[in-house]
Structure formats: structure tokens, C-alpha cells
Amino acid sequence: MLEFRPPLDSPLLIGIARTMLPQILKFRMRDAEVRVVGDGLERLKKLKGQRVMICPNHSHRHDPEVMFTLACRAGEEFNFIAAREVFDWNGGKNGWLLQRMGVYSVVRGAVDRESFKTTKRLLVEGKKKLVLFPEGEISRQNDVLLPLESGAAQLSFMALDELQKKQAGQEMYILPVALKYTYKYDTTPLLTYLMTKIEERIGLTCAPDDSLYKRVRAAAEVVLKTLEDEYDLKPPAGSDLNSRIHNLKTHILQTMADVLHVTLPEGASHLDSVRILRNTLDDFIYEDDDDLPPYQKKIHDEKAVKIKAFYRDLDRVVCFIAIYDGYLTPPITQERLINVLELIEAEVFGESKIKGPRIIYITIGEPINLLDYYASYKKSKKPVIEQISQQVSSQLHNMLVEADKQRESVFVN
């Protein structure tokens, strides 16, 4: 397993980041504005000094910066849990900075004992609130939640167990937080221009009066057909778009499993399969091979180079997990269209870019006091963990829906 990266909180660096936050929002996040809905900030402040696991939805790569902004507004500092692989980005420089900002690693979908121990310790100590994104992956969808992992509830109850041993009656909370990204202005001209560039790239010709919806759908069909050809997958005659997307994800994952000699559990979701395969890749690529003889090390490294390409396949599957035929049903908000267009953009150009200044709405949910469920948890752990996870999911879904009422939506054809 990849080496654990512990939190190494640096008051100096955290203080510098707090000072630079306006510049981060303006330049790194393209003039983003963060708004806390209603009395959310006051409700969060009422939990000051309490032991809290914060569980936000995870739709965008800038979610950590948004949560850091929330911590600053509340006059607090948060610890964060992040996927282990992000600590190796940029030659390890990313990890160096993350650790000193109070972030520590977890290997997703695996029994990461060091990470679990650190989570329990931080929750029991209660010096800082802890942020964990329970979806486990960036959904890239502003309105859709991926199935939540049970780890947030499970680890919080484990910490509550420790607390009760020290002093009965101490409380532990899980706090759902919804993040909703919206654009400040009408982005139709930019989307029309981007659509033209995508069509040129994939060899697609559309009529000048075609709607953006029709053009995006046509481009998605071309991309899907291209990927089916790339992965040697021939869809059954008459397959609808949803069936083709489902079959493509299944085919990619099973092909990878065969190459890696991994048996995927029967009935496993696509997301669970992604986590299993990613952990297998990590274990092989980052395996300590220093003790191997030179020739065997050379062969190992050559194979590692080849299978690193599978990371792109896994990212592709995750991108398609939240997409389904009907996600773009008129009337279509520009945010929904952008969600799909950015997936196509990333597939075709290798990256996607922010489309303009945004307002990010933060809605603070109802705190869930785990002490209220502790007696039931001691009798039967799994049902209670599932119950809490469902409560978090339900709150997040409802808050994302309600967040739309905070603004006047821009619709596109």
C-alpha cells in the first residue's frame, strides 16, 4: 500500500493562505464568490468546540478551496482527508503543501489503518473539525450525488466509542454541507464558441441554427462511438444511449481487471470496481522494488509504465458514472449544460476550463448527533451506519435542490 501521509499543520502556511484567500478566489478560481446560504454560518459557529465530521458533496476540483473559505468565515481551521495519489502530483510538491495545510491521506476503498487511526485521533481530540468528502470521487455534476461511502459514519462512530470509554455522554456530530456552483453571467456565447471548437476537433458538422442542446448531444454521440471503437466494443442493435454508456463502463473495467488479474466482486457497482482497480494499480506502481535485482527491477518498471495508462481509463469511467440520457432535459440550465460539455471538453482536449466568474453557494445542513444513535449502534452497527449515511445523502440532495432557489437560473436551448 502507498505510504501514509500524515497532517503536518503549519500555522505559518495556513496563516499565509488565509491572507491570500482573496487572491486565490480571484485568480486561481476566476473571480469566484462564495456565499453561505441563510443563517448557515451562525449555525456552524454554534458547533464551535464540538467534535464534528463535515461531509460536503464533491462536484468540483475546487471544493477544498471552498471549504477552506468556509473555515476562514467561521473563524476556524479544518483538517482534510484527501486521496493518497494527489500527494504525489507535481513531483510530490503538492503533497508537501497539503500536509502543512492540515491535509492527510487515505487510500480510497482500502483498509488504510494509519489513515483510520489518524481520523479517530483527530475526532477524539476535537481541536479542529474534520472534512471528508463521502462520495470519494469528484462527481463533476452540480446536481447529482454519487453513492456515498459509509466511511464517514463508520469512522465517526469508532471515535465516539473511544470518547465513551473516557467519559460517557460526550457528543460527536456529522454535518452535511452542500456546495452548489453557479455562473454569474450568461455563458451562451462562450459555450457556442467552445462547441464549434469541439465539432472541428471531432469532425462533426452541425446546421447553423441547431440548438446547443442538439449540438452537445450530437458531439456526445460521436465521442461515445469513438470510445466504443477504441475499446473494440460493438453495442447490440437498437441499444439506447444509457445502455451503451453502461456497457462501455462495464467493458472498460472488466478489460482492466483481466489484464491486472483481478476478480471484481459479483454485483459490484462501477464505482466500487473503480476503487478496487485503482488500489491494485497503486499497489503495483508504487511497490518498493529497490530490493529486486537490476533486471527484475527493469521489467517491473517497464510494466508499471504500461499500466499507468489505466489511470486515464479509470478517470474516464468516473466521468461517465453520473451521466445518463435525460440529464439534459429542457429547460436546461447553463450549469447542467456546462457539466456535460466539460466532460466532452476534457475527453477531446485533455482538460476543461472554468467558463467564467461563479457564485458558489454553501448550505449548512442539520447536525446529526451520533450520541442519539449510539445505543442502537452498539446493538447492531451496520444498519445504523447505513441509516446515518442515508441521512447525509438525503440532506445533501435536498440542499442542492433548494440552492437553486437562491438565484435566477439562466436557461439555454
N, C-alpha and C positions, 0 to 999 in steps of 0.2 A: 504494500500500500504506500501511497505517496507520503512523504514526511509531513507531519503536522506542523502548521504554522500558528504559534500562539499569539495572543494580543500583547503588544508591547506599547501600551498607550503612552504617547509623548505629549505632555501638557503644552510644550512649546509649539510643536507642529499643529496640534489641534487648535491652539490659540491663533496661529498664523492663518489656518484655514477659515476660522470664524471671521477674522478680519478681512480676508479676501473673498468672502461669500458673495458680495455684490458683483465682483468681477467674474466670479465663476458662473453666476446666473446670466450675466450679460454676454460674456464672450464664449465660454465653453458650451453653454446651453442656449445660445442665440436669443438673448433678451427674454429669458423666461421669467414669469411672475408666479410666485407661489402664494396661494390663498387658502387659509384654513376656514372651512365652512362653519357658519353659525358660531356657537359657543364652544367649539371643539377644543380650542387652546385652553380655555378655562377648565374644561373637563379633564384635559390631560394634566394640567397643573395640580388638580386635586389629588392626583396619584403620586405627587412628588413624595419621595421617601419610601414608596411602596415597591415591592418586588414585582416587576412586570415584564412579560414576554410580549413584544409588539409584533403583530403579524400583518404586514401590508400585502396587497396584491402586487404582482411583479410583471408589469406590462412593458417596461422600457429600461434601457441600459442606464438611464439617469436616475432611476429610483433611489439609489443610495444618496446621491446629492440632495434629492428632495427630502429624504428622511433626515439628513444632516441639517438641512434648513429648519425642519420642524424642531429638532433638538435645540437649535440656537434660539428659536422663537420661544420655546418653553423654558429657556434658561438652564438646560441640562446637557449632559453628554450621554451618548448611547454607545454601547458596543454592538458590533455587527458580526453576523456569520456569513461567510462567502464561500462559494465553491472553490475547492482546492486548486483547480487549474488556473484560476485568474491570478494567483500569486506568482506564476511563472511567466506571465506576459511581460513583454519588453525586457527580456533578459533577466527577470527577477526584480527589476526596479519597481514594478507595480506592487509586488508583494511587500517589499521593504517599506513603502509608503503606507500601504493598507494596514500593516501590523501596527505601525506607530499612530495610526488614526483610530486604533481600538478594534480592528477587524481581525478575526481569526478564521481558520479554515475548517471545512468539513468535506469529506469525500461523499458526494451525493449517492444515496441508495445503498450505502455500505455501512457496516458496523465500525464506525470510526470512534474507537474508545477514547482516545485522547481528546477529541473534539467534544464528545458527550460529557466527559469528566469536567472539561473547562466550562461547558454550558451550565452544568449543575452547580459548579463552584460560583460562577458569576451570579446566578439567580439566587443562591443561598446568601451570598454576601450582600447583594442588593444595593451595591454602591451606584450602579448605573442600570438603566433599563436596557434590555437586550432586543435587538431587531433580527428577526428571522423571517425570510420570505417563504411561506409554506408551500407555494406552488413548485419551488425547486428549480424552475426554469423561467426564463423570460418568455412570457406568452406572446408578446408583440401584438396583442389585441387589447384595445382600450375598453371593450365591453364584455369580454369573455374571460372566465376563470378556468384555468387548468385544474384538474382534480388535485386537491390538497394532500400533501403528505401528512402523516399522523405524528411526525417527529416533534412538532411544537408542543402539542398536548402531552405527548409521552414524556418528553424531557422535563416539561414544567411539573408534571406530577412526580417525577423522580426527585426533583429538587424539593417539592413540597414534602415528600417523605422524609428527606433529611431535616427539614425545618421542624417537623412534628416531633422528631426524636430529640431535638434540642429544647423545644418549648411548644407544647400543644397550643393550637389556636392561632398560630401565625399564618398570615394570608399570602396567597400567590395569585396574580392576575394574568390573564391573556387579554390583550387589547387589539381587536381588529381595526385596521386603518386602511381606508380606500383612497387610492391615488387615481385621479382622472385627468388625462391630458387633453386640452382643447386648444385650438388655434385662435388667436386674437382676431385675425382678419380673414377675408375671403381668399383662399389659396387657389381658386379655379384657374387663373392664368398660368401659374407655375405648374399645376398638375397637367394642364393641357400641353405645355411645353415638354414636360418630362415624359408624358405619354407618347409624344411624337418621337423623342429620342429612343424610347424603348422599342417602338414599332420599327424604327430604322435598324436597330440592333438585331431584332429577331426576324426581319424580313417580312413584316406584316403591313399590308396596305388597307387603310380604312377610308370610308367615304368622309368628305369634309364635314358633313352635317351629322355624323354619328355622335351619339352622346358619350360622355366619359365612361358611364357605366358599361355601355356596349363595347367600347374600346378596351377597357380593363378586362372585361370578360373574355374578349377575343384573344387578348395577349395571354391571359391565364391558360386558355385552351392550348395555345402554341407552346407555352413553357411546359405544360403537363405532357403534351405529346412528345416533346423533345426529350424530356426526362424518361418517359416510358421507353423510347427508343434507346436512350443511353444505357438503361438498365435491362435491356432485352426483355421487356415486359409487353406482351400483347393483350390488351384488355378484351374481355368477352364481348361479342357483338351486342350492341344495344345497351352497354353499361352507361349509367348516368355519371355525372361529374363526381358525386360523393363516393360512389363505388370505385371509380378509377383512382381517386386520391387515397382512399383506404387501402386499395390493393397495392398501390405504389409504395406506401409506407411499410406495409407488411412485407413486401418483396425485398425492399432495401434492407430491412432489419434481419430478415431470415438469411439473405445472402451474406451479410456481415457475420452472423452467428455461425454459418457454415465454415467460413474462412478462419474464424477465430476458435473453432471447435467448442462453441458454447451452446448449451441446450437451454433455450428460452422456456420458462415455465408455461405450461398449457393454460391458455386463457389470460395470459399477462397482457396488460394494456400496452399500447405503443410507448407511452411514457415510461412505464416500468422497464420495458425492453431496452429503451434508450439508456436508462441508468445502468442496467446490467452490463451492456456492451461498452459504455463509456468507462466504467470501472475496470473492465477487462483490458481495454486499451491502455488506461493509465498504469495498471499493474505491470504490463509488459514493457511499455515505452520507458517508464521511469524506474524500472527494476535496476537494482545495483548490480552491474556486470563487471565491476572492477576486478573481481577475483577470477574471472574467466581467462583462459589462455588467449593470446592475441588473436588467433584465427577464429575461435568461437565468439569472441567479442565482436570481431568484424562482421560475422554472419548475423549476430543478434542485432547489431546497429543497422545493417542493411535492411533487415526485416522491419525494424522499428520505423525507418524512413518510409517504407512502402505503406505500412498500415496507418501511419499518421494521417493519410488522406481520408481515412474513415471518419475522422472528426467532422469533416465537411459533410459527409453523408448523414451523420447524426444531427448536425445543426439543421440540415435540410428537412429531416423528418420532423424535428421540433417546430420548425417554421410552419409546417403544414398541419400540425396537430389541431390548432384552433381554427383552421379554415374549413369551411363547408359551403356547399352550394345553398344559397339563401342568406348568407351573412350580409351580402349586398342586396337587400330588398328595398326598392323605392318606397317611401322617400329616404334617400341615403345622405347621412351627414358626411361632411368632408372628412371628419376624423375616421369614420369607417372606411371610406374610400382610400384614404391615405394608408390605413393599416394594411390593406390588401396590396395597394400599389407599392408600398415599401418592401413587401416580400418579393414581389416581381423584380423591383429595382435591385435588391440585394442579390437575387439569383442571377440576373442578367449582367449587372455591372460589378458584382462582388462586394458592394456596400450600399447603404442607403443614408440619406442626409436629412436633417431636420428641415421641414418645409417653411419655417418662419417662426416668429415670436409666438410663444404659447403661454396659456394660463394653466397651471396645474392646481387642481382643487384637491385639498386634503380633507377627508371626512373622518372624524374620530368616532369609533363605534362605542358600543356599550361594553364596559369592562366585564369580563367573566371571572368571577371569584372562584377559583378551583377548590377552595376550602368548603364551599357549599356542596361539592360533589365528592369530597374526599372519602366519606364513609361508604358510598356506593362504589367508588374506585377500589377500595380495599377488598370489597367483596367480589368484584368482577371487573378487572381492569380494561379489557378490550372494548366492551360495549360503551363504557364511559369515555374512553379516549375517542371512539368513533362519534359519540354524541357531541363532545366538545368541538371536534374537527368540523362536524356538520354545522354547528352554531357559528363558527368562524366563517365558513363558506357562505352560509345564508346571509350573515351580516354584510360581508363584503359585496355579495351580489346586489343586495338591496341598496347599499350605499352608492354603488356605481350607477344604478338606475336613477336614484334620487339626485345624484350630482348633475345630471343633465338639466335639472330644473333651475340650476344656478346660472344658466346662461341662455342666450338666444342662439339656437342652432343654425348653422349655415348648411343648406342642403344643396347637393349637386345632382345634375341629370346624368 
